[in-house]
Amino acid sequence: MAKKFIDVMDTTFRDGFQSVFGARVLMNDFLPAVSAAKEAGINHFEFGGGARFQSLYFYLNEDAFTMMDKFREVAGKDANLQTLSRGVNTVTLDTGSRELIDMHAKLFAKHGTTTIRNFDALNDVKNLEYSAQRIKHHGLKHEVVVTMMDLPPNCIGAHDAEFYEKCLREILDSGIEFDSVCFKDASGTSSPEKVYQTIKMARRLLGDNVHLRLHTHETAGVSIACYLAALEAGADGIDLAASPVSGGTSQPDILTMLHAVKGKDYDLGGLEVDKILKYEDVLHDCLKDYFMPPEATQVSPLIPFSPMPGGALTANTQMMRDNNILDKFPAVIKAMREVVEKGGYGTSVTPVSQFYFQQAFNNVMFGPWKKIAEGYGKMVLGYFGKTPVTPSADIVELAAKQLNLEPTTAPAIDIADQDETKSIAYTKAILEKEGIEATEENIFIAAACKEKGIAYLKGEGKVMVRKNSDIIKPATKSGSNQFSVTVNGHNYNVEVADGFDNFTLKSITPAKESSQPKDEPKAVSSTGASNEITATMSAGVFKILVNIGDSVKAGQTVVILEAMKMEIPIEAGCDGEVEEILISQGQTVEDGQLLVKLK
């Protein structure tokens, strides 16, 4: 009897890049590997969407639509090229209007997409209906998704097989048109038994003719067991990646899964070990200069307690590295557990995973529940749709007070339609003011990426890729035998003793950091009534709201910093006149660094 053919989607160039490098891989560096994958017999790729849309404009100074066009050229006209979309959020962290949701599907169809995998992190079916309609309208295949994870211990009410059956039945009852169904576990925290029961349930409801697949990550160490359970329960497809962007926070490796099914009645995409080995050799060579974050290669036993998706984990650690606060990461992950418990059990996948992380970050940096992150607050208040269970009442009350918003049950897409800033006309007016041609692509880039999209379109984008040559900077000699060395963003003083034909290391000491305390940043950065306005934390300068000579009042926001995709207002501690501005937009500043002086 012939083995069952299992479709393999290669996630290397989207989720693999996102899970390992925070989505920051330059197009010309990886295209040779796409050709090698094609030669190895792979014809189903995840090639865009998700974080691999915004990240190209934020960090790579590249155009996502150009990347997609070139990928199609290399992969060939018959390849199934798939993207990831977040329902009403499409490829952003915010809800889109109907105009923008339609434009997303139209443009992705124009630029080489075959299939769009479409999910909602809250499993709110209302958030999938219009996006599904537009995907099909523009001639694309629609893969509808139920999102999965495990809850922290002692949490009940969602994320078991019964809950997923309820979600799938709501999709079927809604009349949403789809070509395939995916159960997506972005954190890799679901147990193999739950996966088995869920896929078995789905096969029973859908019948034998609907393509059914599982997506998971290796982050919690059970992905191979989950894939084997899914195949045994009747799944038709799974997602795998190629080394060096496989395993760890990413999908299991293609070779590993080929090994796992030896002796079983499954044919994984017709793939052959020798050809995949050649493909992975090419990919290794393409990525040899990229810094491999150690956390991207690890399996974490703590992830089931604080379900952080692999695709978000390294994106967040990269941002923390950029801001020299990576030492806070373990505390933030630990704080996520409470944030999930109180937040209504939305699945930890973008954008909800980012909301969880941002709130946990705030709880660590500013004190527990002292500062509600905007995304998290809007989520518990209902602005992104209905959470699987009701969020904690005390958190809802805090969010309403801090964000000055009332809870809502209105559909998220209707709220977006009422927001003028999410209209095409609004974005076109911005482009015209900036002297930028208002093509549909430019409109969508500007609408999805805001100021950073405009900066890209004006030719002011920056390349922020972490390569090995950037991690250890050349030493600068400060004395006859003393050097200052920067390693992974941290400064060290090194002293050596001269030898006849070598040096003997005498000491390595951390360089003196800012005297400003780092453990308890204040919400207002000026010290009391000081005329010196300083940064509350390491971050990027997003906006400068004053000019030299301006009069400011105590409590007035003068600078907005940006860290972890959040805006951090910096306020004046006293009345005064702006005497000096010591920063520029886009600059990275340290905790305690002087930003503005008043007189």
Buried (B, 14 or more C-beta within 10 A) or exposed (E): EEEEEBBBBBBBBBBBBBBBBBBBBBBEBBBBBBBBBBEBBBBBBBBBBBBBBBBBBBBBBBBBBEBBEBBBEBBEEEBBBBBBBBBBBBBBBBBBBBBBBBBBBBBBBBBBBBBBBBBBBBBBBBBBBBBBBBBBEBEBBBBBBBBBBBBBEEBEEBBBBEBBBBBBEBBBEBEBEBBBBBBBBBBBBBBBEBBBBBBBBBBEBBEEEBBBBBBBBBBBBBBBBBBBBBBBBBBBBBBBBBBBBBBBBBBBBBBBBBEBBEEEEBBBBEBEEEBBEBBBEBBBEBBEEBBBBEBBBBBBEBBBBBBBBBBBBBBBBBBBBBBBBBEBBEBBBBBBBBBBBBBBBBBBBBBBBBBBBBBBBBBBBBEEBEBBBBBBBBBBBBBBBBBBBEBBEEBBEBBBEBBEBEEEEEBBBEBBBEEEEBBBEBBBEBBEEEEBEBEEBBBBBBBBBBEBBBBBBEEEBEEBBBBEEBEEBEEEEEEEBBBBBBEBBEBBBBBBEEEEEEEEEEEEEEEEEBEBEBEEBBBBBBBEEBBBBBBBBBBBBBBBBBEEEBEBEEEBBBBBBBBBBBEBBBBBBBBBBBEEBEBEBEEBBBBBBBBBBBE
